[in-house]
Amino acid sequence: MVMKTKYKIKITKPLIAKLKPFWAQLDELEDEFSGKVMKLETKMQKATKIKDIEFYMVDGDYVGIGNVNRTMPLIHRHEVRDE
């Protein structure tokens, strides 16, 4: 037996129109953040002399530091965080 979910909030064209600007702002924030992360990775590459070192992300969360060519093991987040 399949039950239908009844939502209290209806998705309407006016609602979508109100939400679009927020999505555009999110895109801008993500672009800005990604640019800052890339600059930080460039600094990390220069400091370590590892050409392809980067922050490694899984499911939208940074989990460690590794390199593109996988010639080094992943350094897990808990190993480099001050906690």
Contact map, one row per residue, 1 for C-alpha under 8 A:
11100000000000000000000000000000000000000000000000000000000000000000000000000000000
11110000000000000000000000000000000000000000000000000000000000000000000000000000000
11111000000000000000000000000000000000000000000000000000000000000000000000000000000
01111100000000000000000000000000000000000000000000000000000000000000000000000000000
00111110000000000000000000000000000000000000000000000000000000000000000000000000000
00011111000000000000000000000000000000000000000000000000000000000000000000000000000
00001111110000000000000000000000000000000000000000000000000000000000000000000000000
00000111110000000000000000000000000000000000000000000000000000000000000000000000000
00000011111000000000000000000000000000000000000000000000000000000000000000000000000
00000011111100000000000000000000000000000000000000000000000000000000000000000000000
00000000111110110000000000000000000000000000000000000000000000000000000000000000000
00000000011111110000000000000000000000000000000000000000000000000000000000000000000
00000000001111111000000000000000000000000000000000000000000000000000000000000000000
00000000000111111100000000000000000000000000000000000000000000000000000000000000000
00000000001111111110000000000000000000000000000000000000000000000000000000000000000
00000000001111111111000000000000000000000000000000000000000000000000000000000000000
00000000000011111111100000000000000000000000000000000000000000000000000000000000000
00000000000001111111110000000000000000000000000000000000000000000000000000000000000
00000000000000111111111000000000000000000000000000000000000000000000000000000000000
00000000000000011111111100000000000000000000000000000000000000000000000000000000000
00000000000000001111111110000000000000000000000000000000000000000000000000000000000
00000000000000000111111111000000000000000000000000000000000000000000000000000000000
00000000000000000011111111100000000000000000000000000000000000000000000000000000000
00000000000000000001111111110000000000000000000000000000000000000000000000000000000
00000000000000000000111111111000000000000000000000000000000000000000000000000000000
00000000000000000000011111111100000000000000000000000000000000000000000000000000000
00000000000000000000001111111110000000000000000000000000000000000000000000000000000
00000000000000000000000111111111000000000000000000000000000000000000000000000000000
00000000000000000000000011111111100000000000000000000000000000000000000000000000000
00000000000000000000000001111111110000000000000000000000000000000000000000000000000
00000000000000000000000000111111111000000000000000000000000000000000000000000000000
00000000000000000000000000011111111100000000000000000000000000000000000000000000000
00000000000000000000000000001111111110000000000000000000000000000000000000000000000
00000000000000000000000000000111111111000000000000000000000000000000000000000000000
00000000000000000000000000000011111111100000000000000000000000000000000000000000000
00000000000000000000000000000001111111110000000000000000000000000000000000000000000
00000000000000000000000000000000111111111000000000000000000000000000000000000000000
00000000000000000000000000000000011111111100000000000000000000000000000000000000000
00000000000000000000000000000000001111111110000000000000000000000000000000000000000
00000000000000000000000000000000000111111111000000000000000000000000000000000000000
00000000000000000000000000000000000011111111100000001110000000000000000000000000000
00000000000000000000000000000000000001111111110000000000000000000000000000000000000
00000000000000000000000000000000000000111111111000000000000000000000000000000000000
00000000000000000000000000000000000000011111111100001100000000000000000000000000000
00000000000000000000000000000000000000001111111111111100000000000000000000000000000
00000000000000000000000000000000000000000111111111100000000000000000000000000000000
00000000000000000000000000000000000000000011111110000000000000000000000000000000000
00000000000000000000000000000000000000000001111111000000000000000000000000000000000
00000000000000000000000000000000000000000000111111100000000000000000000000000000000
00000000000000000000000000000000000000000000110111111000000000000000000000000000000
00000000000000000000000000000000000000000000110011111000000000000000000000000000000
00000000000000000000000000000000000000000000100001111100000000000011100000000000000
00000000000000000000000000000000000000001001100001111110000000001111000000000000000
00000000000000000000000000000000000000001001100000011111000000001111000000000000000
00000000000000000000000000000000000000001000000000001111100001111100000000000000000
00000000000000000000000000000000000000000000000000000111110001111100000000000000000
00000000000000000000000000000000000000000000000000000011111111110000000000000000000
00000000000000000000000000000000000000000000000000000001111111100000000000000000000
00000000000000000000000000000000000000000000000000000000111110000000000000000000000
00000000000000000000000000000000000000000000000000000000111111000000000000000000000
00000000000000000000000000000000000000000000000000000000111111100000000000000000000
00000000000000000000000000000000000000000000000000000011110111110000000000001000000
00000000000000000000000000000000000000000000000000000011110011111000000000011000000
00000000000000000000000000000000000000000000000000000011100001111100000001111100000
00000000000000000000000000000000000000000000000000001111000000111110000001111000000
00000000000000000000000000000000000000000000000000001111000000011111010111100000000
00000000000000000000000000000000000000000000000000011100000000001111111101000000000
00000000000000000000000000000000000000000000000000011100000000000111110000000000000
00000000000000000000000000000000000000000000000000010000000000000011111000000000000
00000000000000000000000000000000000000000000000000000000000000000111111110000000000
00000000000000000000000000000000000000000000000000000000000000000010111110000000000
00000000000000000000000000000000000000000000000000000000000000000110011111000000000
00000000000000000000000000000000000000000000000000000000000000000100011111100000000
00000000000000000000000000000000000000000000000000000000000000011110000111110000000
00000000000000000000000000000000000000000000000000000000000000011100000011111011000
00000000000000000000000000000000000000000000000000000000000000111000000001111111000
00000000000000000000000000000000000000000000000000000000000001111000000000111111100
00000000000000000000000000000000000000000000000000000000000000010000000000011111111
00000000000000000000000000000000000000000000000000000000000000000000000000111111100
00000000000000000000000000000000000000000000000000000000000000000000000000111111110
00000000000000000000000000000000000000000000000000000000000000000000000000001111111
00000000000000000000000000000000000000000000000000000000000000000000000000000101111
00000000000000000000000000000000000000000000000000000000000000000000000000000100111
